[in-house]
Amino acid sequence: MPTKFQNYIAGAWCDSSNGKTFENRNPANWDEVLGTFPLSTKSDVDRAVEAANEAFRSWRLVPAPERGNILRRAGEIMVQRKDEIAAIMTREMGKPLTETRGDVQEGIDTAFYSATEGRRLFGINTPSELRNKLNLSFRIPVGVCGLITPWNFPMAIPSWNLFPGLVAGNTFVFKPAEDTPWTANVLVEILIEAGLPSGCVNIVHGAGEVVGAAITEHPLVQAVSFTGSTSTGSIVAQNCGKQTKHVCLEMGGKNAQIVMEDADLDLAIEGVLWGAFGTTGQRCTATSRLILHEKIHDELVDRLRKQASKLRLGDGLANGTDVGPIINEKQRKNIDRYVKIGKEEGANCILGGEIAEEGELKKGWFYQPTIFTNVTPDMRIAKEEIFGPVLSVLKCSSLEEAIEINNSVIYGLSSSIYTRDINRAMQAARDIEAGITYINSATIGAEAHMPFGGVKATGNGHREGGWAVFDFYTEWKSVYIDYSGKLQRAQIDIN
Ligand code: ADP
């Protein structure tokens, strides 16, 4: 019998109200059932929201540094359990252990960063326009927050939200992706062990259209943070918009790495191998376009193909695996569909392009690392997010053209340029339309204390990470203190 996991609502582990469950399976070995999780209902969400609402009454009054202490303890527990959590994550999500350890580390960094932020959460004081009067403004929590997360960073993405959100005094109803519910439960266990009071975090598992939708529709939920596909993000935004809820959206990307003719090519190749095929291309910041200056195009493509062909596919738990499986069958079909589209559009598939099924690989959802050359900016494989190990190579003849190609897509999350020319690097940093630009580094590698998010269709103006996430998880309260002992009328009683 597979282990039966539960929801956590109002300080107690519990089944879904209808008793139904769904299976969590290993994408590298689909026959392996890792556990069953509650297929929850709207009434489970209702109970969770009520618990979060009740907990908010007292949690908001706990001093922020004290809230931060709980997060620090959570970070310390994560340090102790790092390898164990990484192994759980690799089993349910597929990426190699080196990467899942990094995912946990991002959670640890966020815990410690958020904990110290509890001692800052700076407000702003200004002079009053009137005598004997003081103006203060400070941050207050938003209230009950809904958190809807994807499967590609099962620890990091929930941590980016829960930790700063809790330090800021909010409470949560958390709905993780159906493909990675186990890591999410571990995160909740850690918060409980660290001393988080009942009701401050509630986890409700189940289908997005049921549990996720119920969170976005509940009138007591004040803010929703969503990371996932653009199509689902749009539904979430519309639902939240009906009740004028705050909503933070992190959605698609079509990130490019530009390589100029003066670049260090060894470094650029290392960067694109990591950016395009790390996490099997299933990162929102993955490199899915490579824009090469025509002078180094042929040499770089040739060397890249040779090196990419050596990447070892396999179970992320096995030593030496570079590239793990695709998360599920549906996602693999989608990748294969895009590869067929690329071939039909006339791009040249120089590597991969097929489902990988040799030997042990047939047990899971593997796909060959794939490279297309002769891609032009108008092709669908150059414009649409594929979310898999598929790289489209485009050619340019100048920096201006490279930037124009980069900016020709609807998305704007991450970007990268390899050049030794500081002037060109700075021009690119200024003109590339993206929330993140790396210079001489791959499109992936966000650090926990920096703002993370994208422009254009990638997001809706908010940022996760660093000090910027507190703008989402707090509201401003303005307080006027009049110690004149008389009625002073702003805008009227002035000289
Ligand atoms: P992906 O294509 O990455 O699996 P989605 O964007 O559909 O992803 O999913 C991201 C998260 O959004 C998941 O937790 C999923 O369950 C949830 N979700 C899916 N549909 C909805 C919806 N209609 N309302 C709210 N959340 C949803």
Boltz pocket constraint, residues with backbone or C-beta under 6 A from the ligand:
constraints:
  - pocket:
      binder: B
      contacts: [[A, 148], [A, 149], [A, 150], [A, 151], [A, 175], [A, 176], [A, 177], [A, 178], [A, 206], [A, 207], [A, 208], [A, 209], [A, 210], [A, 211], [A, 212], [A, 213], [A, 216], [A, 227], [A, 228], [A, 229], [A, 230], [A, 232], [A, 233], [A, 235], [A, 236]]
      max_distance: 6.0
